[in-house]
């Protein structure tokens, strides 16, 4: 969600501008061609860290430039899966990344690196990049101007970390290719989601709503990967829920509820390994989550406790800012754990019982489309078109998962002269054509008509479908609402059915390839809640996508993919680093202290369920992220009796460790490490270690220096 802070930042921001964008080849694993059902594919899975800087960088999701990183809860990972035909070059690559969404700049840079390494093996048509939509990852990896405001520009260390992580995960999956089998299963997940815009959903036709038992999609679809001997390789799960259990007060980088589910599944399969290690890879990917919240207690007024489940999501006292959804836990950490555990438990059950095998050829279809000008044939006599991008008034209101600012409310179908005047003076007035095209949306920001210093929103958008036997993965460039997703799945399935490819399982992979905000139904668009105001190509956006994805499905079903026009290529703007994030200055220590010294010690004794806590003299964590390929900020270690050695039992990717960084004055800072001791922890002697890098400016000799600190030992006893 991007708030109205655009208007407040624009005067300062638009006065600044900068301009400017081979790894070793990995040999293709030698595999003997195989026929038949058993071992019908070559399969590979890989996971790589893509966390990036965990401090001072705005987090991408709630669009609050003041919500900057201040530490680490869990690391962010790119999880790649390659499916290949053993006797041809046909491949499908699906990558789920623990980031808010995939940006066009990110995808273009990844494809460029893949081409330099693998030639035409991995391309724009057969590589799907999908963001999990965590709202707690570093921003700064977009080339379109709108996203610079809340991310404080294009931040090269953030972009580079994600690009490197994605490419490395694909490299690992490529190296791990082996004969294997795929199985699909599906089931219902309960108590893990609500529709956050039920009033919008109710606008859909009664006959359509009557076909469904819920106003959210509760079905989870999983793809199970095993080798030819039945050994586990990986899992992809698609389930519609927003990863916003961690709310907009959070400052710790993390992968939220779906990321926690991934960690649980991987720890189950990679027994004895630290978090983030081991060969089994489990991705919990996004789907049509546009109007789906994990905050199952629903919206209520935080100042009075009464419900604010109304069309405007507003409270009698305090208005919109007081209306927030929470739950199901006691705090955001507990809620993340509960939702993640629910999702993991269902996936584990479906994985164990998966018996429907996926067989058949691989295919993929991709086009670039100018979404600002798509002619849509609604029927034989009625043609409509999409619009230049624009955001409506309700966009600035935010949602019950993360409220906006000022006096903006959801459901606004009229503008406000006060805000219109501010917008006109700062950014220019929307054209009459744009205003008419977007009706009944009152245009707040006419981003499609704003081009300085670069376009504010994309015109050229990816549409893509990949098929693996009877499974069709529909890669969508944004957040489809529940009913929009249902219509898309039905349209794609119907197109396959009508061209002789019946019985396809169709899944939607969300937030793929380029970010275009939300996609509502035409009916939902009319009442202009947040999701509709953020449907940037106008009221017929969904109809355009239905037409486009039907065309891709038809091309695959009729084996005419080669005849599809590729469409206009997206731009790659000549920007290397354009940011308002201040440069890292020299780190300093208090008098008579050195980096890594303990400022506040642990206690000598803890019981399971308690929190061990230690504070160190610190340096800026950006030194580590910007200068090291991989880095761990902490370990928890236990003393092994008889060996005289310490064994690492936790790292900074672990759910139960937390790394907090506090910036002081004059280059000083502190790092506090917490270990929330699990109930199954073995009694014994433990210690906590901290690892960092300090920076000394004004010198070219060792400007970045590693250091470490260690707590006193402490004993853990059982309850």
Secondary structure, 3 states (H helix, E strand, C coil): CCCCHHHHHHHHHCCCCCCCCCCCCCCCCCCCCCCCCCCCEEEEEEEEECCCCCEEEEEECCCCCCCEEEEECCCCEEEEEEEECCCCCCEEEEEEECCCCCCHHHHHHHHHHHHHHHCCCCCCCCEEEEECCCCCEECCCCCCCHHHHHHCEECHHHHHHHHHHHHHHHHHHHHCCEEEEEEEEEEECCCCCEECCHHHHCCCCHHHHCCCCCCCCCEEEEEEEEECCCCEEEEEEECCCCCCCCCCCCCCECCHHHHHHHHHHHHHHCCCCCCCCCCCEEEEECCCCCCEECCCCEEEECCCCCECCCCCCCECCCEHHHEEEECCCCCHHHHHHHHHHHHHHHHHHHHHCCCEEECCCEEEEEEEEECCCCEEECCCCCEEECCCCCEEHHHHHEECCEECCCCCCCCCCCCCHHHHHHHHHHCCCCCHHHHHHHCCCCEEECHHHCCCCCCCCCCEEEEEEEEECCEEEEECCCEECHHHHHHHHHHHHHHHHHCCCCCCEEEEECCECCCCEEECCHHHHCCCCHHHHCECCCCCHHHHHHHHHHHHHHHHHCCCHHHCCCCCCCCCCCCCCEECCCCCCCCCCCCCCCCCCEEECCCCEEECCCEEEEEEEECCCHHHHHHCCCCCCEEEEEEECCCCEEEEEEECCCCCEEEEEEECCCCCEEEEEEEECCCCCCCEEEEEEEEEEEECCCCCCCCEEEEEEECCCEEEECC
